Amino acid sequence: MSGTLSAEEQELEPALRARISALSEEGWEIWRRFDEEVRQENWHPFVPADYDHVLQTLLRLRAPGLRFLELGSATGVITIMADMLGYEAYGIELDGKLVDVARELARRFDSGARFAAGSFLPAGYRYRSRTGDDRIGTIGHGASAYPELRHPLEDFDLVYGYPWHGEEPMMLDLMRAYGGRGARLLLHGGKEGIRIFRDGRREL
Ligand SMILES: C[S@@+](CC[C@H](N)C(=O)[O-])C[C@H]1O[C@@H](n2cnc3c(N)ncnc32)[C@H](O)[C@@H]1O
């Protein structure tokens, strides 16, 4: 967490604040090792979000009974953070080794966050862009992970992704086609840091 606490962070119980802080530190440590041992050898689509930035948004949006999904959950830090904040939290990740890391991290932090290995693209989904360019960038292919989660995409109130440059339209299209009514899509990255969309319209 950053040095200066936001109003929402100040309202957190000190023990929870400390747990979230420890989780974030551990997340950065895991990333440092991953970058050294995996990314220096071969390109990999995993780069971590600014955890503190995402935390502020999760704090602002939290409300009882919300179901959260992370698209491409990598080491699981954000999904576990969402679980700690009271969301019913799930993550989907294509790289099975990263799913193992996320499950182990959840175990160490005594978190109920759930992870599935596979693709966040539903089995029948095909991206059709408005420009005719249907490439999906670094987003990989694999068996859809929703059956393992036992929830289709439309069951989630808050869906979070950190797309690579140019992949945002696909995530918006995915939510238009399969997202629940009134669900929010939270996109990290770009100049603004975080953008929030609801029913396809920009909210923030
Ligand atoms: C830019 S990283 C974001 C990591 C994490 N969500 C964060 O915000 O720190 C994107 C992640 O999406 C995963 N990914 C790519 N295509 C996927 C797919 N079709 N289904 C599930 N995960 C995917 C990558 O392996 C990578 O871990």
The ligand as an SDF file (V2000), in Angstrom:
LIG
                    3D

 27 29  0  0  0  0  0  0  0  0999 V2000
   -1.1600   -8.4830  -18.4920 C   0  0  0  0  0  0  0  0  0  0  0  0
   -1.3200   -9.9740  -17.5360 S   0  0  0  0  0  0  0  0  0  0  0  0
   -2.3370   -9.3950  -16.2010 C   0  0  0  0  0  0  0  0  0  0  0  0
   -2.1190  -10.1250  -14.8820 C   0  0  0  0  0  0  0  0  0  0  0  0
   -3.0410   -9.7640  -13.7330 C   0  0  0  0  0  0  0  0  0  0  0  0
   -4.4320   -9.8100  -14.1290 N   0  0  0  0  0  0  0  0  0  0  0  0
   -2.7680   -8.3700  -13.2010 C   0  0  0  0  0  0  0  0  0  0  0  0
   -3.5920   -7.4730  -13.4500 O   0  0  0  0  0  0  0  0  0  0  0  0
   -1.7520   -8.1780  -12.5150 O   0  0  0  0  0  0  0  0  0  0  0  0
   -2.4580  -10.9430  -18.5370 C   0  0  0  0  0  0  0  0  0  0  0  0
   -2.6350  -12.3890  -18.0900 C   0  0  0  0  0  0  0  0  0  0  0  0
   -3.6740  -12.9800  -18.8920 O   0  0  0  0  0  0  0  0  0  0  0  0
   -3.3340  -14.3410  -19.1600 C   0  0  0  0  0  0  0  0  0  0  0  0
   -4.1240  -14.7560  -20.3530 N   0  0  0  0  0  0  0  0  0  0  0  0
   -3.9150  -14.4630  -21.6640 C   0  0  0  0  0  0  0  0  0  0  0  0
   -4.8970  -14.9770  -22.4390 N   0  0  0  0  0  0  0  0  0  0  0  0
   -5.7470  -15.6180  -21.6010 C   0  0  0  0  0  0  0  0  0  0  0  0
   -6.9630  -16.3490  -21.8090 C   0  0  0  0  0  0  0  0  0  0  0  0
   -7.5110  -16.4920  -23.0290 N   0  0  0  0  0  0  0  0  0  0  0  0
   -7.5670  -16.8810  -20.7340 N   0  0  0  0  0  0  0  0  0  0  0  0
   -7.0310  -16.7460  -19.4850 C   0  0  0  0  0  0  0  0  0  0  0  0
   -5.8930  -16.0540  -19.2230 N   0  0  0  0  0  0  0  0  0  0  0  0
   -5.2540  -15.4900  -20.2660 C   0  0  0  0  0  0  0  0  0  0  0  0
   -1.8310  -14.2880  -19.3520 C   0  0  0  0  0  0  0  0  0  0  0  0
   -1.2420  -15.5740  -19.2030 O   0  0  0  0  0  0  0  0  0  0  0  0
   -1.4220  -13.2860  -18.2580 C   0  0  0  0  0  0  0  0  0  0  0  0
   -1.1350  -13.9410  -17.0650 O   0  0  0  0  0  0  0  0  0  0  0  0
  1  2  1  0
  2  3  1  0
  2 10  1  0
  3  4  1  0
  4  5  1  0
  5  6  1  0
  5  7  1  0
  7  8  2  0
  7  9  1  0
 10 11  1  0
 11 12  1  0
 11 26  1  0
 12 13  1  0
 13 14  1  0
 13 24  1  0
 14 15  1  0
 14 23  1  0
 15 16  2  0
 16 17  1  0
 17 18  1  0
 17 23  2  0
 18 19  1  0
 18 20  2  0
 20 21  1  0
 21 22  2  0
 22 23  1  0
 24 25  1  0
 24 26  1  0
 26 27  1  0
M  CHG  2   2   1   9  -1
M  END
$$$$
